[in-house]
Amino acid sequence: MFKKINKFITLAALGLAFSSPAAADNTVEDFQVWGNVTALGNFGFVNPQNPDLKKFRWWMEGQGRFGNDATQFTQSLIRPGLGYAITDKIVVWAGYAWAPTAEPLSIAHPFNEHRIWQQVTWADNFSFGRLSTRSRFEQRFFDHNAPIAGNDDVGHRFRQLVKLAVPMPTIDPNLSFIVQSELFIAMNTVDNPGFIARGYDQNRAFVGLGYKVNQYATVELGYMNQFINRPHSTRADQMMHNFVANLFLNF
């Protein structure tokens, strides 16, 4: 058991290393606190006699993020969505997200970001633990306070998340070791390339513990290293050291 955990700790360390490529001298660092509640469910309750309704899913997510050494509001996020289960392991989704953003992510003024998103999620259980992936496309729209040349300029972004949860039954049957990484790729350059430029955008590497409270709720606590790449900006690259608390509800 502990040999497996050591392997995944090594993988986590590699993920953290790659999340901050050659952390340059001009990289600005910050400590942040992130809180997240994500609820998932299906529409089987509408008509319990119709099993096909369970294939239709709903998603509701809310986040709050506090930066500048966790002293001020930085960003919040409301993300509703609808999905359809192609199989018991694969679900396709589409939805909307609203992300009001302030310093240190904004430059001069807070701004609002609106997103349309599509994603495919996959998850399966193996002898070593539960492996899951999420492939997400986002279309990003910004208000006039964002550092962007035109309100009609849309940023397109791809995000790939890989997550592994390794059970730790020798300690507690409800406890898991969690390691995950999410890569962000900007798919286009907007009118202000210093704001969004095509290519590697950022990476988020997370290491923590998960605890299954009951059949509906799981809590995850851990450390996330977030590196934001700014190759065409006068602003420095950013590296965030985030304490993350997640509550996942599955109905």
Secondary structure, DSSP 8 states (H G I E B T S, - for coil): -HHHHHHHHHHHHHHHHHTSTT--TT-EEEEEEEEEEEEEEESGGG-TT-GGGGGEEEEEEEEEEEETTTTEEEEEEEEEEEEEESSSSEEEEEEEEEEEE-TTTSSSS-EEEEEEEEEEEEEEEETTEEEEEEEEEEEEEE-TTSS-S-TT--EEEEEEEEEEEEE-TTT-TTEEEEEEEEEEEE-S--SSTTT--SEEEEEEEEEEEEEE-SSSEEEEEEEEEEEE--TTSSS--EEEEEEEEEEEEE-
